[in-house]
Amino acid sequence: MDKSNRQFLHEFVAGNVGGILGISVVYPLDTVKTRLQCFTAGQYKSTSDVLRNMIRQDGFKSLYRGLSAPTLGFGLTFAISFSGYGQGCKLIAEYKGKNINDLNVFELGIAGAYTGLIQSPARQIVERFKSVMQIRESVNGKKAYSWSGACALDLIKREGLRNGLFQGFTSVLWREIPQFAIYYPSYELSKKYYSEYFSSDMVAQFFAGGTAGVIQWLPPIYSLDVIKSRMQAFPKGYYNGWLDCAQKLYREEGIQVFYRGLTPALLRAFPLHAIIFLSYEFLISLMKK
């Protein structure tokens, strides 16, 4: 295996492991975020209110409802993400005749946007099932779906392959491309900044990952995620495209709907992405030895 393919494989494996570890730790906050985004105003008062109600109604396990799909899928999407970002940086560096370490912030942003584009199909499928399972209520103590696979089969059976898998895909593209154009440059810049204050590379990587995670979830990117969650979780035909969804949300619930769930999203973002980048960097250094 030549050096280029070996580097791609290392990035793919490290991104996969980092994604799985990260989402497994913070998944309850992801569930809370999705519920606040998708339920009408007044149903939940706060992050803690969502947690209390879910535990009281369906037990502690309800916070992890739908975890199997994103555990594997999130690993896959970050495997695509990290390897895609590496390839994007390499292509830009070759085109510009630069060393890959000399790319400027704009060029890193282009590589990040490319990453957001190519990972969107995988992320769409994972988040489609996750969103549906996270908002489904139990009926008479019986879960709506026993596991993510049952949810996937039911959606495909009822709504067809296209809507079953790809409902809300346009909104995923609108979120992913700008989000990852911000994400990777934020990490690179933050890592340089923290490296001046911490003697340990791992500490700098941890804080840089968490910082990049928080930055990428700030509005208006977060507001695009609200639209995405609604389009993926609601029944077929409820919204006629992402613009129709945005207009209806604003008309029915006001501007505040686009910020609902922001607190758990930011609480989730720092540890999630700190773990992802720390795991990624550690495994990359391990595999290079």
Backbone torsions as a table, in degrees:
resi	resn	phi	psi	omega
1	MET	NA	127.9	-178.4
2	ASP	-75.2	169.9	-173.3
3	LYS	-60.0	-40.9	-177.8
4	SER	-64.1	-46.1	179.3
5	ASN	-67.6	-36.0	178.6
6	ARG	-65.5	-40.3	178.0
7	GLN	-64.8	-41.6	178.1
8	PHE	-60.2	-44.7	-179.9
9	LEU	-63.9	-42.2	178.7
10	HIS	-60.7	-45.4	180.0
11	GLU	-64.5	-38.0	-179.5
12	PHE	-65.8	-47.3	-178.9
13	VAL	-66.6	-46.9	-178.5
14	ALA	-63.9	-40.1	177.7
15	GLY	-64.7	-38.6	179.0
16	ASN	-62.0	-50.7	-178.4
17	VAL	-64.0	-44.0	179.3
18	GLY	-60.4	-42.4	179.1
19	GLY	-63.6	-43.0	179.7
20	ILE	-64.2	-46.3	179.7
21	LEU	-62.5	-43.8	-177.5
22	GLY	-63.1	-51.1	-175.8
23	ILE	-68.8	-31.7	-179.9
24	SER	-64.0	-34.3	-177.6
25	VAL	-75.2	-39.9	-170.0
26	VAL	-108.5	11.5	-172.5
27	TYR	-56.7	-40.2	178.3
28	PRO	-55.2	-38.5	178.7
29	LEU	-68.8	-30.6	175.8
30	ASP	-66.4	-40.4	176.7
31	THR	-62.1	-43.9	178.8
32	VAL	-61.4	-45.3	179.2
33	LYS	-56.6	-48.4	-177.3
34	THR	-64.6	-39.5	179.3
35	ARG	-65.4	-43.7	178.2
36	LEU	-63.3	-34.4	179.4
37	GLN	-70.4	-36.0	-168.7
38	CYS	-99.3	-22.0	178.3
39	PHE	-90.1	151.9	-175.6
40	THR	-67.5	158.2	-178.8
41	ALA	-58.7	137.2	177.7
42	GLY	97.1	-19.0	-179.7
43	GLN	-69.2	-37.0	174.9
44	TYR	-126.1	140.9	-178.3
45	LYS	-89.6	-29.9	-173.1
46	SER	-164.9	177.7	176.0
47	THR	-58.8	-47.5	-178.6
48	SER	-65.2	-31.6	178.7
49	ASP	-66.0	-40.9	176.8
50	VAL	-61.4	-48.1	-179.2
51	LEU	-59.1	-46.2	-179.1
52	ARG	-62.5	-46.3	-177.3
53	ASN	-64.7	-42.1	-179.4
54	MET	-66.5	-42.0	179.9
55	ILE	-67.1	-41.7	-179.9
56	ARG	-65.1	-40.1	-175.7
57	GLN	-80.1	-45.9	-172.1
58	ASP	-125.8	4.4	178.7
59	GLY	88.1	169.7	-176.2
60	PHE	-61.5	-32.1	-177.8
61	LYS	-63.0	-22.9	-178.6
62	SER	-63.4	-24.0	178.9
63	LEU	-68.5	-18.6	-178.8
64	TYR	-108.8	16.3	-179.1
65	ARG	-62.2	127.1	179.0
66	GLY	84.7	13.6	-175.0
67	LEU	-69.2	-31.7	-173.4
68	SER	-59.8	-41.8	180.0
69	ALA	-65.3	-52.2	-179.3
70	PRO	-69.7	-25.3	178.7
71	THR	-60.9	-50.9	178.4
72	LEU	-76.4	-42.9	-176.3
73	GLY	-69.0	-37.8	179.3
74	PHE	-66.3	-37.5	174.6
75	GLY	-60.8	-44.2	179.7
76	LEU	-63.8	-44.6	-177.5
77	THR	-65.3	-36.7	177.5
78	PHE	-77.5	-24.6	171.4
79	ALA	-64.5	-45.8	176.1
80	ILE	-63.0	-40.8	-176.4
81	SER	-62.8	-54.1	-177.2
82	PHE	-66.5	-43.0	179.4
83	SER	-68.8	-36.9	177.3
84	GLY	-66.1	-39.7	177.6
85	TYR	-64.2	-42.3	177.4
86	GLY	-61.0	-43.0	179.0
87	GLN	-68.1	-39.1	178.5
88	GLY	-62.2	-44.4	177.7
89	CYS	-63.0	-39.7	-179.7
90	LYS	-64.4	-43.9	-179.8
91	LEU	-64.3	-42.3	179.6
92	ILE	-65.9	-41.8	179.6
93	ALA	-62.7	-41.3	178.8
94	GLU	-66.5	-41.2	-179.7
95	TYR	-65.6	-39.6	-178.0
96	LYS	-84.8	-9.9	-176.6
97	GLY	68.3	36.5	-177.3
98	LYS	-114.1	162.9	165.2
99	ASN	-73.7	141.1	-176.3
100	ILE	-59.9	-26.8	179.7
101	ASN	-78.9	-6.6	-177.9
102	ASP	-103.2	8.0	179.0
103	LEU	-64.6	139.5	179.2
104	ASN	-85.5	177.7	-174.8
105	VAL	-61.6	-40.8	179.7
106	PHE	-62.0	-43.7	-179.3
107	GLU	-67.1	-37.7	174.7
108	LEU	-64.2	-36.3	177.5
109	GLY	-65.1	-38.4	176.9
110	ILE	-63.6	-43.2	177.2
111	ALA	-62.6	-38.7	177.6
112	GLY	-65.9	-41.2	178.4
113	ALA	-63.5	-41.1	176.0
114	TYR	-59.8	-41.5	177.8
115	THR	-61.2	-45.3	178.7
116	GLY	-59.1	-37.5	179.9
117	LEU	-66.6	-49.8	-172.7
118	ILE	-75.3	-21.6	179.6
119	GLN	-90.4	-9.2	-174.1
120	SER	-59.2	-43.1	179.6
121	PRO	-59.3	-45.0	179.4
122	ALA	-64.8	-43.4	-179.3
123	ARG	-65.9	-37.0	177.7
124	GLN	-57.0	-50.3	-177.0
125	ILE	-63.4	-45.8	-179.8
126	VAL	-61.3	-46.7	-174.6
127	GLU	-77.6	-22.9	175.2
128	ARG	-62.3	-51.7	-179.9
129	PHE	-67.6	-41.5	-179.3
130	LYS	-59.9	-46.9	-177.3
131	SER	-63.6	-43.3	179.8
132	VAL	-62.3	-45.7	-177.5
133	MET	-69.4	-32.4	-177.4
134	GLN	-70.0	-25.3	-177.6
135	ILE	-104.8	-7.6	179.3
136	ARG	-72.6	132.1	179.1
137	GLU	-91.9	151.0	173.0
138	SER	-72.6	148.5	177.8
139	VAL	-117.5	118.6	-178.0
140	ASN	53.1	39.4	178.0
141	GLY	80.5	-1.0	-179.1
142	LYS	-102.5	128.5	-179.2
143	LYS	-66.7	146.7	178.9
144	ALA	-62.1	-40.0	178.2
145	TYR	-135.1	138.3	-179.3
146	SER	-73.1	-30.7	177.9
147	TRP	-162.5	174.1	-174.1
148	SER	-61.7	-34.5	179.1
149	GLY	-62.9	-38.7	177.9
150	ALA	-65.4	-38.3	176.8
151	CYS	-62.9	-45.4	-179.3
152	ALA	-60.8	-46.9	-179.0
153	LEU	-64.0	-39.3	-180.0
154	ASP	-66.2	-43.5	179.9
155	LEU	-63.6	-43.1	179.9
156	ILE	-65.6	-40.1	-179.8
157	LYS	-65.3	-44.2	-175.5
158	ARG	-80.9	-34.8	-170.2
159	GLU	-118.1	-0.9	-180.0
160	GLY	86.6	166.0	-176.0
161	LEU	-64.1	-43.9	-175.8
162	ARG	-64.0	-54.7	-179.0
163	ASN	-74.3	-34.8	-179.8
164	GLY	-58.6	-40.5	-178.4
165	LEU	-96.9	-36.7	-166.9
166	PHE	-117.0	17.0	174.6
167	GLN	-62.8	125.2	-179.9
168	GLY	90.4	10.3	-174.7
169	PHE	-63.3	-37.3	179.0
170	THR	-59.2	-40.0	179.9
171	SER	-68.4	-29.6	176.0
172	VAL	-66.5	-43.7	177.8
173	LEU	-61.0	-43.6	-179.8
174	TRP	-61.9	-30.9	179.0
175	ARG	-84.3	-48.8	-170.0
176	GLU	-64.2	-43.4	-173.2
177	ILE	-63.8	-52.7	177.4
178	PRO	-70.1	-32.5	-178.0
179	GLN	-62.3	-43.3	-178.2
180	PHE	-84.9	-16.8	169.9
181	ALA	-67.2	-25.6	177.3
182	ILE	-90.6	-38.4	-170.8
183	TYR	-58.7	-56.7	-174.7
184	TYR	-70.1	-43.5	174.7
185	PRO	-60.6	-35.8	178.1
186	SER	-62.4	-39.7	178.5
187	TYR	-66.3	-46.6	-178.0
188	GLU	-61.6	-44.3	179.7
189	LEU	-68.1	-41.2	179.9
190	SER	-65.9	-37.4	-179.6
191	LYS	-64.9	-40.2	176.3
192	LYS	-63.2	-41.4	-179.2
193	TYR	-65.0	-50.3	-177.0
194	TYR	-69.2	-26.7	179.0
195	SER	-64.1	-23.6	178.0
196	GLU	-77.0	-19.3	-175.6
197	TYR	-108.2	-20.5	-179.2
198	PHE	-119.8	133.2	179.1
199	SER	-76.3	-23.9	-179.7
200	SER	-88.0	125.0	176.2
201	ASP	-62.0	-36.2	-177.8
202	MET	-66.3	-38.0	177.5
203	VAL	-66.0	-43.5	178.4
204	ALA	-62.3	-41.9	179.0
205	GLN	-64.6	-40.0	179.5
206	PHE	-61.4	-51.0	-178.1
207	PHE	-70.6	-34.0	178.0
208	ALA	-66.9	-41.0	177.6
209	GLY	-62.9	-45.1	178.5
210	GLY	-63.3	-40.7	178.7
211	THR	-63.2	-45.8	179.1
212	ALA	-62.1	-38.3	179.0
213	GLY	-63.1	-43.2	179.3
214	VAL	-66.8	-44.8	-178.6
215	ILE	-59.4	-42.0	-176.3
216	GLN	-71.2	-14.9	-179.9
217	TRP	-102.1	2.2	177.0
218	LEU	-70.4	151.6	173.1
219	PRO	-60.0	148.3	8.5
220	PRO	-86.3	-3.8	179.1
221	ILE	-59.3	-41.3	-179.4
222	TYR	-60.1	-38.8	-179.7
223	SER	-61.3	-34.5	175.6
224	LEU	-66.4	-31.4	178.2
225	ASP	-69.9	-34.5	176.3
226	VAL	-60.5	-46.7	178.2
227	ILE	-61.0	-43.3	179.8
228	LYS	-59.5	-46.8	-178.5
229	SER	-62.9	-42.6	178.9
230	ARG	-62.7	-44.2	-177.2
231	MET	-67.8	-35.0	-178.8
232	GLN	-78.4	-34.2	-171.8
233	ALA	-89.4	-24.0	-174.8
234	PHE	-86.1	159.8	-175.6
235	PRO	-62.5	158.4	178.5
236	LYS	-55.9	131.2	177.1
237	GLY	87.4	-5.9	-178.7
238	TYR	-65.6	-37.6	176.2
239	TYR	-122.6	141.3	178.9
240	ASN	-102.4	66.7	-179.8
241	GLY	98.2	166.9	-174.4
242	TRP	-69.1	-33.8	179.6
243	LEU	-69.2	-41.5	176.3
244	ASP	-61.4	-40.4	178.1
245	CYS	-61.9	-47.1	-179.3
246	ALA	-61.3	-43.2	-179.0
247	GLN	-65.0	-42.9	179.7
248	LYS	-66.7	-40.8	178.6
249	LEU	-61.5	-44.8	-179.3
250	TYR	-66.1	-42.6	-178.3
251	ARG	-66.3	-39.4	-174.2
252	GLU	-88.0	-31.8	-172.3
253	GLU	-128.0	-2.7	176.6
254	GLY	82.2	176.2	-175.0
255	ILE	-63.6	-27.1	-176.4
256	GLN	-65.0	-20.5	179.9
257	VAL	-62.2	-28.6	-177.4
258	PHE	-78.1	-2.2	177.8
259	TYR	-119.7	-1.8	-178.1
260	ARG	-66.6	128.8	-178.6
261	GLY	91.8	3.5	-177.4
262	LEU	-64.7	-38.2	-178.3
263	THR	-59.3	-54.2	178.2
264	PRO	-65.2	-28.5	178.0
265	ALA	-63.5	-42.9	-179.7
266	LEU	-75.2	-36.1	175.7
267	LEU	-62.7	-36.2	179.0
268	ARG	-74.7	-35.1	-170.1
269	ALA	-63.7	-43.8	-174.7
270	PHE	-64.4	-56.9	-179.3
271	PRO	-64.4	-36.7	-179.9
272	LEU	-57.2	-53.9	-173.9
273	HIS	-81.1	-23.7	172.0
274	ALA	-63.9	-44.1	179.2
275	ILE	-67.2	-41.7	-179.0
276	ILE	-60.1	-51.6	-176.6
277	PHE	-70.0	-39.0	179.0
278	LEU	-62.7	-45.3	178.5
279	SER	-63.3	-43.7	-179.7
280	TYR	-60.6	-51.6	-177.5
281	GLU	-63.3	-39.7	179.9
282	PHE	-63.8	-45.9	-178.2
283	LEU	-68.8	-36.3	177.2
284	ILE	-61.9	-45.6	179.9
285	SER	-65.7	-34.5	179.7
286	LEU	-68.1	-42.9	-176.6
287	MET	-74.3	-20.0	178.7
288	LYS	-78.3	-18.1	-176.9
289	LYS	-74.4	NA	NA
